[in-house]
Amino acid sequence: MLVNDFKNKVNEYKNFEVWEVSGMNDFFKGNTILKTIFETDYKIKLSDFFSKRHEIQETDLAIMHKLLDQVGDKHFYIFTLLDPNHLELIQIQDMKLMDFGMDIAEIKNNCVYIMIMDKVKSETPFF
């Protein structure tokens, strides 16, 4: 999701949860489906990830984005300290558009954060 879209669409989501990820091990432990998606996409066993990491040109953050984009039943918003996504979330909190259950401005500089949420089903009337 584009950073400047989230503020205008926050009411389209529910069941927010913030996941703190300290590294790729932590990321893959988050959900077993991520292992399956990784092994399918990269044709590398997850157990060989670190020994073959040099074969993958994407950054860890890019890998996370790519894998999360394929999880069909949830939506994700990835941010790190003071990146554009994080600044958008701080603004949303300051405007009191959303309560994250934590001070979203106070996050660690050595972690990636992933907001996990469900898309609210829109009820489109039939004409």
Buried (B, 14 or more C-beta within 10 A) or exposed (E): BEBEEBBEEBEBBEEBEBBEBEEBEEBBEBBEBBBEBBBEEBEBEBEEBEEEEEEBEEEBEEBBBBBBEEBEEBBBBBBBBEBEBBBBBBEBBEEEEBEBEEEBBEBEEEBBBBBBBBEEEEEEEEE
